[in-house]
Amino acid sequence: MIPTTTPFDPVTGEVDLVALRRNVEKWVPTGIRGLVIGGSTGEAVLLDDRERVRCWDVVARSVPDDTVLVAGTGAESLRATLRLTHMAADRGFHAALVQPPAFYKGAMTPAVVRDHYLAVADAAPIPVILYQVPTRFSTLDFPAGLIAELSVHENIIGIKDSRGKLETVGELVTQTARGFQVLVGSGALLYAALEIGAVGGILGVANLAPVDSARIQARFQAGDTAAAGRIQHRVGALHNAIVGGMGVAGVKYGLDLLGYRGGVPRPPLKPLPEGRRGEVAEHLTRAGLLTEGALARA
């Protein structure tokens, strides 16, 4: 699945809903399974509730019925998390991706976090996916035992783990309840994670390489592991260089080069420095996503 970026109008700074719809309409036919609207790549923490809901409305009206839609609904309070989750459900979203409350980090013991997620899952009208946010952000680092405990709840169906550690993925696969779905957030790990029992990924790099990202999984499931591995090599390099190396600004600039609407991040995030823009074009060209002519014009 693609955790989509959020385009902003370059003059007003408002969410550009027309651009979001156009991006979504280009992503859907690429073989991806679904979309996550309101995650880290989408700058969700920089959106207000009204903007988040407007994005959900637009996307829900722009995709075929068989597209899986996941809404990022995690907030600092239980009340706000449940309000957003109900609003996403009302708009036809199939699941909620819920990051942990982390502002009062010292108070967020495993027991407190467990009780928070159990309360969300008990009241949520749609299934809940736990979100292990990348630990370089201001977040919590979930103990494997806590995830195992939460995995037995019938309305907690999986986790997106963005720590980028294969051994951690293995722990989650072996320690969680049967049927609990482990998804990775690193585009460098998808193939290896599938080999050890993960079911898929929610990949920032899939904004740029949706076809190849989907093909890794398709080829793996078809038993063509050699092809899956070759594609993973390209996608992993792109992830490390742009998603891991440049963040949201790099992904958005790459989208502009590929004919999507990327634009600039919302302040206080800064646009990609001009001196690094050529790097993005070079990495996209090496991945086979940008022609040499387009590279010369970038």
N, C-alpha and C positions, 0 to 999 in steps of 0.2 A: 504494500500500500504506500501511497505517496503522502507524506505530511506536507501539505501544500504551503507555499509562501503566500503572503498577503500583499498584493500590490496597492500602492498609495498614489493618489493624484499628486503629480509633482508640484502643482501650484497651491492647492488648498491643503494638502496633507491628509485629506479624507481617504477612507478605504475606497479603492476604485473597483466597484462591484462589476462593472462591465468588463474590465480586464480580467477579474477573477473568473467570471463566467467563460470568457474566451479561453483562458488557460485550461480550465476544467474540461471544456469541450474538446480540446486538443489532447489532453492526457487520457481521457476515458478509453479511446479506441486502441491504446497502445499495448493492451494485454494485462494491465495492472488489475488487481482484484478490487481495490477500493481507494478511498481518500480519507485522510485525517484532516479535519478542519479545526484549527485552533491549537496547534502544538507549538513546540519551541521554534521550529523552522518558520512557522507562521507568525512569529512575534506576538503570540497570544497575550503575554504579560503586558504588552504595550497597547492592547485593545481594551476599550470599555465594553461592558456587557451588551449595550445596544449594537455596537459594531460586530461583536461576535455573532449575535443572533442574526443580523442582516446577512452576514457571510453564509450562515447555515441556510437561511431562506433561499438565497440565490443558488447555492450549490444543489440543494435538494430538488430544485426545479430544473436543473440543468443536466441531470444524469439519468441513464436508464435505470429501470427498477432493480436490475440485478447487480448494481454497483453497491458495494458495502460502504456505508458512511459512518465514520466515527467522529465524534465531537470531543474536543478537548474541553473538559468542564471543571478541572481541578481549580480550587480557590483556597484562600487561607482559612476560611471558616467552613464548617459543615453546612451551615445554612445557605451560604452562597453556592457551594458545590452542588447541593441538591436543587437549588433554584435553577441553575444553569443546566443541570442534567434533565430536569423535567422540561425545560424549554427546548432542548435538543430533541428529546423524545417526541414532543408535540410536532416537530418539523420533520419527522420521519427518519431520524438517525437511528442506526441499529445498535450502537454501543457508545459508551462514554470512556474516554481515556482520562484517567484521573491522577494527576500529579499530587505528591504529598504536600501538606502545609509545612512550610520550612522557615517562616520568618522567626518564630520563637523556637529556634532550632534546639536550644538546650532543654526545652520542655518536651520535645518530641521523642520520648522514649519509645522503644518498640511496643510497649503496652498501649501507650496513647495512640500511636499510629495504627495499631491493630484495631482499636476501638473506633477510630475515625473511619477506617475503611469498612468495617462491619456495619456501621451506621449508614454509610453511603449505600452499600450493597443492599441492605435491608429495605431501604426506602426508594431506591432507584427503579424507575419503570423500564429501564433497558439494562442489558448486561454491562458490567464494569470491567475495564482493562486497567490494571495497575500500570503506573508509569514511573519507571526508574529513570529519572532525568539524568543527563550526563553530570557526573560528579564535579566537573569543572564549573558548573553553574551553582547558584545558591540553592542547595537542595539537601536531601537526606540520602544516605547510603543504606539501602534495605538489607538487613541480615537475611541469609537464605532461609533460616528457620521461620522468620516472620512470613515470608512469601509462601512457604510450605503450609503454614497454619491458615493463611487466608485462602489458599487454593482450594480448600475443601468447601468453601461457601458456594452454594449453587449459582449465585448471581455474580461471582467473580470468575471470569472465564479465561483470563490470561494476563500476561505482562509484556510490556515493551521494555526491554532492558537495553539502555544506551550507555552502559559502562565500557563497552568495547573490549570485554575480556571473555575469551572463549571458555576458559575454565569456569567462570561464573555461570555462563549459559549451561554448561554441563551439569553443574550443581542444581540449577533450577529444574532442568529436565528430569533429573533422577529423584529429586526430593519432593516435587509437587505432586498433587493428586492426579489420577488418571483422567485424561481429557483436558487438563489445564494446558492452555496454549502459550508457548514461549515464543515471542517474536523479538528479533534483534533490531537495534536502532543504528547499527554500524554497517554501512555499505561495503566495508572491507571484510565482513565476517559472514555474509549470508550463506555462501556455499558450505563453509565449514560448520556453521551452526545447523544447517539442514542435516548434515551428516551425523550429528550427534543428537538429533531429535527435536530441534526447534521446528516450528511449522511455517515460518516465514519471517518477513521483516517489514518494518515501517521505516523507510529509508529516505533520508534527506537527499541523497544523490539521485534518487528516482525522479526528482523534479527535473533533472537534467538528462537522465538516461533511463526513461521509463521502459522502453522496449527491452533494452539489455537487462535491466533489473528484473523484469518479469520473466525473461527468457532463462535466467539462472535457475529460477524455481521450476519453470516448465521443463527444461532439459533434465534437471535433477529428478523430477518426478517421473519422467519418461525413461529413466535409467541411463541416459546419455551423460554420464558424469564427466567425461572428457570435455565435451562441449560446454557443460556448465562451468567447469574449471577455467576454460579459456576465457569465457565471458566474464567470470568473476575477476580474473586478472585485470581486465580493462576497467571494470566498474570499481574495483578496490583502489586502483591507482587514482581514479577520478575522485573518489570519496576522500582519500587521504590528502590530496592536493587542494581541493576546493572546499568541501564540507568541513573536513577536519582542520585544514590549514587557513581558511579564510572566513568561514562562518557564513552567516546569512547574507552579508554583503557580497561575498563571492558567488554564492548560489544565484542571487538575484541578477548580478551582472551577467553571469553565464546564461540565464534565461533570456536576457535581452539579446545576446548574440545568437541564440537559437530560434529567435522569432516569437518567443513568448513575451509576456509583459512582466518583467522583473521589477525594474525601478530601483529606488533607493530604500534603505531601511528607515524606520521611523526614529527620529531623535529620542533619546540621546545616542542611539547607534549611528555610526558614520558610514557613508558610502565607501565602496572599495577605493583605496588610493589609486590615482591615475597610473602610478608606476607599476602597479600589480595587474593591471587589466590585460596586458599582453600575456601574462602568465595564464590567465583563465582561457584565453583564446588558444594558446598552445596546448594546454591540457585537453581541451575539447577536441582539438584537431587530432591529437594522439589517440583519443578514444574513438575516433571515426565519426564524431558527431558534427564536426565543422569542416567545411572544405578549405583547401589552401587559399582560394580566392577570398573567402570570407575572413580568413586569418589575416590576409594582407590589408583588408579594409578595417579591421578591428583596431 
